[in-house]
Structure formats: structure tokens, C-alpha cells
């Protein structure tokens, strides 16, 4: 793990507006900048409430973002962007919408294909404005520089990271999450927590990011159960929105580790929502890492409101119970994952080196398979 003498670069949107009722700030900023031709990238639900953004001029809406966007989904919105030629792109939705919006802001007219920008800092530039408006509290994509798209041919997620994909303005209005149902609230909240936990316990952990990570975990521990119980609890919704944003801050300079690597095949192969996959895997990877990061593991449990411990069995049981009590389904067998696919999933997860190489403890393919079997 890094210390204060280790250099780090932290990039944040130039403007972050945070608070209930601020969604129309998108229109205010668009007018102030003289932007008149907007492409909004959204899922079907949020496409029906684009008027909340109060955008000026000509507004075109792409409302077909998939929960786990793939290359055909990206290609469809890129084709629309080539026609519209927007001067502003707005990501309006969860992480999937915001991830696609990042790519829509940098690829059209660039001469670069998606394949050419996969990896870190390969994007040449950006000539349009990019606003991000999250409507869930999970990914924190509004504050980050990374976009993930599934390649159907390989069933793996390809990651693009670029400072050019950082939003000019992020508008975090927790009131937009009031309509999120309990099950999605629980799963996305655990996803936000997983971003924070994995960054906090990563080989690449850094004191400048630990601050955000630990506070994000505390916010989830304090507010997630409240928001699941009462979706109209505006304070709880605001706490989770802040936790999600802090989790997004963790992703650029540090990123996630084994938890996300082991969770990814559940989404790419079996279309399990990302937050649910992360929640199901979380107790197993945190417990696995506990022996090599005992102090930080104990702090994670304490931040969640659980008794501090670094004992493997205690960590697994306590965090499993934390997720299960939120109503999260914690058994792969109940999510229609065939048992005969576990070995293939373990092989694919083990190949995600960009994440597993960050993990504080080496994780073999057999150990990943054991996690899947324990979760089955």
C-alpha cells in the first residue's frame, strides 16, 4: 500500500452541484455556456423525465441504454451522435448511461474507434461539453474518468480510462433517487460501498483516497438500511448519493480489486445486475483479504456499524448478514446461475488482471471457484 510520499493524481469534475432539487441546474449551466444542441443518454425510465433537466435549444434523447451496456448498444448511440452533432452530451441515469455518455462525448468525429481507446489514456481529446446527472446511488460514475462496455464476443468488460471523459459538471440531486425501488437501492448501495472498500484495502490504496473510502463506507453503514426501509427518507437518499460519489472518487487513482473481478462474470455471462453481483461476492472477498489487511478490515466492519474484527469467519458471516438483512439475494443458485458454469466464470474472473493485480492478496483460479461454490 502507498504512503504519503507516493505521488498520485486526483481528477474531479470542475463543478459539482450536490443537493435536493438541483436537477434543473443542467439547463442553467447549458444556458450560461451558450450550449444549444444536446444529446441526452438515458435508460428508458429516465428518458421519460428529461424535461426535469430544463435544457435549452434542440434536445435529442437516446433512451435505450441497457443495464449492462454492450458494444451494439454503444454503436447505436454513437450513430445517433454522428447525426445530431451535439455541443453538449448529458448522461442521465445510472452508471450505464453515464459510462456511455463519456464515450459519446469523445468518440464521434475523433477518428478513433472504441477498440483503439480501450485501456488507460488513449483518447485524443474532446470537443463537446459533458454533464453527468446520476439517478441512482451506486457507481459514482459522475465523478470518474472510466467507462465499461461489454464485448459480446468475449463476454468480458472492456475498460476505457481517460481524463477527457471527466465531466465538466456533475449534478448530484438525491431527490432523483426517491423512485428507486428497495431491491435496487440495496444492491446499488452495496456497489458504492464495494468501490470504497476495495479501494481502501487495495495494494494501490493511498491516504488521499482513504479519506473518501472510509467515509463512503460509514455513509452506507448509516443510511442504506434506512433508504431500503423508507425510500422517501431524503436524508438517507442524500447520504447514499454522497457515498456513491465518494466511491467514484476512489475509482480513478486507485480502482477496485478482487470483489469486482469476481463479480463481473455474473453480469456479463448471466446478466445479474452489477450491484447485486457485487453484494453477493463482497463477504467472500473481504474475508479472503482479511489476513493481509487486518487493521483495515476491522475498520471496514466498524464503519458499517458491525463489531470490529479481522477474523476470516467472523468477517464473512457479519458482512453476509449485513447484505442479507437488506433483502439482497446471497445465493447464486437462486439467480439462475448454472452450477456447471462456475469453472468457466472462475477462469474468466482470474483473467481480469487489471483488477486482480490490485488485490492485497494473490487470488488463484481455484480460490475464485471456491468463492463461487461457497456463494452457490
Secondary structure, 3 states (H helix, E strand, C coil): CCCCCCCCCCCCCCEEEECCCCCCHHHHHHHHCCCCEEEEEECHHHHCCHHHHCCCCEEEEECCCCCCCEHHHHHHHHHHHHHHCCCEEEEEECHHHHHHHHHHHHCCCCCCCHHHHCEECCCCCCCCEEEEEECCCCCCHHHCCEEEEEECCCCEEEEEECHHHCCCEEEECHHHHCCCCHHHHHHHHHHHHHHHHHHHHCCCCCHHHHHHHHHHHHHHHHHHHHHHHCCCCHHHHHHHHHHHHHHHHHHHHCCCCHHHHHHHHHHHHHCCCHHHHHHHHHHHHHHHHCCCCHHHHHHHHHHCCCCCCCCHHHHHHHHHHHHHCCCCCCCHHHHCCCHHHHHHHHHHHHCCHHHHCCCCCCCCHHHHHHHHHHHC
